Amino acid sequence: MIGIFDSGIGGLSVFVEIRKLLPEESYIYFADNANCPYGGKSREFIIGRAREISEALIRSGSDIVVVACNTATAAAITTLRSEFSDPTNPLTRERVLSLSGGRRDHIRFIGMEPAIKPAVSLTKSGVIGVLATEGTLKAEKYRHTRDLTHGNVTVAEHVGEGFVELVESGELSGPHAEKVVGESLKPLLAQGADTIVLGCTHYPFLMDVIRKIAGPGINIINPAPAVARHLAEVYEEDVQGSAGQKDSGEEHLKLLSSGDDTLLKRFTASLL
């Protein structure tokens, strides 16, 4: 079973891409919408939530966990891997065996990666724009990736102010959504960005509005398909390659949330 979590429904944009590659697998999705958005919260808080949610997913049957949230990946994935992913560590092994009921002795974590490298290969203006949460843009993991890969290309950054709130309220189009998106996207376009990286899993749900405001000739990069391909490779190697861990072939999807699950269920039904 594949576990996926996000601060809210944004990670469903990643689930959709994973399901295209692994349509017969079982899934469990956890939306921490009682604490959404993560963008302005402390690193310590996000690590604590990521740890608790990961434990819940493992107890519920997950054999691998996708951190389908850029902010949570930046803040917590190193901690999660150190605590759950090394079967040679006796404490890790004992902990995971206990959480999984003896099913697994380690859990691999797949996180979101800032798609700066593909953006560099696409830009013709020499300027790429990154739309992300405050937490992602401040994170060491993001800054390291940006500084390592951007070369001679200028990276313009802007927080997607109000984007997560739009998606979590189900407002994906209309004049108000266009106004909110435009206020964060237009400054990047004004700096000459011809390629925009979506650095939050909520943002692809606003793709139609983003494309409308950006206009023709602007590349919009959603990193979810690349993350799904990486997950499929790791899942085949680490889970399907393990005796007795292959799913039955019948698709299942279990939804969990820390708050009201009405929108989560509605979005999931429309995606399926």
C-alpha positions in Angstrom: 0.0 0.0 0.0 1.2 3.5 -0.9 0.7 6.2 1.8 0.5 9.9 0.7 0.1 12.9 2.9 -0.2 16.7 2.5 -1.3 19.6 4.6 -4.6 19.4 2.7 -6.0 18.3 -0.7 -3.0 19.6 -2.7 -1.2 16.2 -2.6 -4.1 14.8 -4.6 -2.3 16.3 -7.6 0.5 13.9 -6.9 -1.8 11.0 -6.3 -3.4 11.4 -9.7 0.0 11.1 -11.4 1.0 8.1 -9.3 -2.2 6.3 -10.0 -1.6 6.7 -13.8 1.6 4.6 -13.3 0.3 2.2 -10.6 -3.4 1.9 -11.3 -3.8 -1.4 -9.5 -2.1 -0.5 -6.2 -3.8 0.4 -2.9 -3.6 3.9 -1.5 -4.2 5.8 1.7 -4.3 9.5 1.7 -4.0 11.7 4.8 -5.0 15.4 4.6 -3.8 17.4 7.6 -6.4 20.1 6.8 -6.9 21.0 10.5 -3.4 22.5 10.3 -3.5 23.8 6.7 -1.6 25.7 5.4 1.9 24.6 6.5 3.6 27.5 4.7 4.0 29.9 7.6 4.3 27.3 10.4 7.6 26.5 12.2 9.9 23.7 11.1 9.5 22.0 14.5 5.7 22.0 14.2 5.8 20.5 10.6 8.3 17.8 11.7 6.0 16.9 14.5 3.0 16.6 12.3 5.0 14.7 9.6 6.2 12.2 12.2 2.7 11.6 13.6 1.1 11.3 10.2 3.8 8.9 9.0 3.2 6.7 12.0 -0.5 6.7 11.4 0.0 5.7 7.7 2.4 2.9 8.6 -0.1 1.6 11.2 -2.8 1.7 8.5 -0.8 -0.5 6.1 1.5 1.8 4.1 4.7 0.2 2.8 6.1 3.4 1.4 5.2 7.1 2.1 5.0 10.0 -0.3 5.4 13.4 1.4 3.2 15.1 -1.2 3.9 18.6 0.2 6.9 20.8 -0.7 6.9 22.5 2.6 6.8 19.3 4.6 9.5 17.8 2.4 11.8 20.7 2.9 11.2 20.7 6.7 10.8 17.1 7.6 12.0 14.5 5.1 15.5 14.2 6.4 14.1 13.5 9.9 11.6 11.0 8.6 14.3 9.1 6.7 16.6 9.1 9.7 13.8 7.7 12.0 12.1 5.2 9.7 14.2 4.3 6.7 17.4 2.5 7.9 16.8 -1.2 8.7 20.4 -1.6 9.9 19.6 0.7 12.8 18.2 -1.5 15.6 16.0 1.2 17.0 14.6 2.1 13.6 14.0 -1.6 12.8 12.2 -2.2 16.1 10.1 0.9 15.7 8.9 0.2 12.2 8.3 -3.5 12.9 6.1 -2.5 15.8 4.2 0.2 13.9 3.7 -2.1 10.9 2.7 -5.2 12.9 5.8 -7.0 11.7 5.1 -6.3 8.1 8.1 -4.0 7.4 11.4 -3.2 9.0 11.9 0.1 7.3 9.8 2.6 5.3 11.1 4.6 2.3 10.0 8.2 1.9 9.5 10.0 -1.4 9.5 13.8 -1.3 8.8 16.7 -3.6 11.8 18.2 -5.5 11.9 21.8 -6.8 11.8 21.4 -10.6 14.5 24.0 -11.2 16.7 21.8 -13.3 14.1 21.1 -16.0 13.1 24.8 -15.9 16.7 25.8 -16.7 16.7 23.6 -19.7 13.4 25.2 -21.0 13.9 28.9 -20.5 14.9 31.1 -23.4 14.7 34.4 -21.6 17.2 33.2 -18.9 14.7 33.9 -16.1 12.7 31.2 -14.4 10.0 32.0 -11.8 9.3 29.9 -8.7 5.9 30.0 -7.0 6.0 28.4 -3.6 5.0 28.7 0.0 7.1 30.8 2.4 8.3 27.7 4.2 9.6 26.1 1.0 11.4 29.3 -0.2 13.1 29.7 3.2 14.1 26.0 3.5 17.8 25.0 3.2 16.8 22.1 1.0 15.2 24.4 -1.6 18.0 26.9 -1.5 20.6 24.2 -1.9 18.9 22.8 -5.0 18.4 26.3 -6.4 22.0 27.3 -5.9 23.3 24.0 -7.3 21.3 23.8 -10.5 20.4 27.3 -11.7 23.8 28.0 -13.4 23.7 31.4 -15.2 19.9 31.5 -15.1 18.2 34.1 -12.9 15.7 32.6 -10.4 12.8 34.9 -9.5 10.8 33.8 -6.5 7.3 34.7 -5.1 5.1 33.3 -2.4 1.8 32.1 -3.9 -0.2 34.3 -1.5 -3.7 32.9 -1.0 -3.2 30.0 -3.5 -3.6 27.2 -0.9 -6.6 28.9 0.6 -8.3 29.1 -2.8 -7.8 25.4 -3.4 -8.8 24.4 0.1 -12.1 26.3 -0.3 -12.7 24.8 -3.8 -12.4 28.1 -5.6 -10.4 27.1 -8.7 -11.7 29.7 -11.2 -13.5 33.1 -11.4 -12.6 36.7 -11.0 -11.4 36.5 -7.4 -9.2 33.5 -8.1 -7.7 35.3 -11.1 -7.0 38.4 -8.9 -5.3 36.4 -6.2 -3.2 34.4 -8.6 -2.3 37.4 -10.7 -0.9 39.3 -7.7 1.8 36.7 -7.2 2.3 35.6 -10.8 2.6 38.9 -12.5 5.7 40.1 -10.6 7.5 37.0 -11.9 6.4 37.7 -15.5 7.4 41.3 -15.1 11.0 40.2 -14.3 11.1 38.3 -17.6 10.3 34.8 -16.4 9.2 32.6 -19.3 9.1 29.4 -17.3 7.2 29.1 -14.0 7.9 26.3 -11.5 5.0 25.3 -9.3 6.6 24.7 -5.9 3.5 23.6 -4.0 1.2 20.6 -4.7 -1.9 22.7 -4.3 -0.9 25.0 -7.2 -1.6 22.6 -10.1 -5.3 22.8 -9.2 -5.1 26.4 -10.3 -3.4 25.5 -13.6 -6.2 26.9 -15.8 -6.1 30.3 -14.0 -2.3 30.4 -14.0 -2.2 29.6 -17.8 -4.8 32.3 -18.5 -2.8 35.0 -16.7 0.6 33.8 -17.9 -0.6 33.8 -21.5 0.9 31.8 -24.4 4.6 31.0 -24.6 5.1 30.6 -20.9 6.1 27.2 -19.7 4.4 26.0 -16.5 6.1 23.1 -14.7 4.2 20.7 -12.4 6.8 18.4 -10.7 4.2 15.8 -9.8 4.7 13.5 -12.9 8.5 13.3 -12.2 7.8 12.5 -8.5 5.4 9.8 -9.6 8.0 8.2 -11.9 10.5 8.2 -9.1 8.0 6.7 -6.7 7.1 3.9 -9.2 10.8 3.0 -9.5 11.4 2.9 -5.7 8.1 1.0 -5.1 9.0 -1.7 -7.6 12.4 -2.1 -6.1 11.6 -1.8 -2.4 8.0 -3.0 -2.0 7.0 -5.1 -5.0 10.4 -6.7 -5.0 9.8 -8.0 -1.4 8.2 -11.3 -0.9 4.6 -11.1 0.2 4.3 -7.4 -0.3 2.6 -7.2 -3.7 -1.0 -5.9 -3.7 -3.9 -8.1 -4.7 -4.6 -6.1 -7.9 -7.9 -4.6 -6.7 -7.7 -0.9 -6.4 -8.5 0.7 -3.0 -8.3 4.2 -1.7 -8.7 5.1 1.9 -9.1 8.8 2.9 -8.0 10.2 6.3 -8.1 13.8 7.5 -7.5 15.8 10.7 -10.4 18.1 9.9 -13.6 18.3 7.9 -13.3 15.7 5.0 -16.1 17.1 2.8 -13.9 18.8 0.3 -11.4 16.0 0.3 -14.1 13.5 -0.6 -15.5 15.8 -3.3 -12.2 16.4 -4.9 -11.3 12.7 -4.8 -14.6 11.7 -6.4 -14.1 14.2 -9.2 -10.5 13.1 -9.9 -11.5 9.4 -10.0 
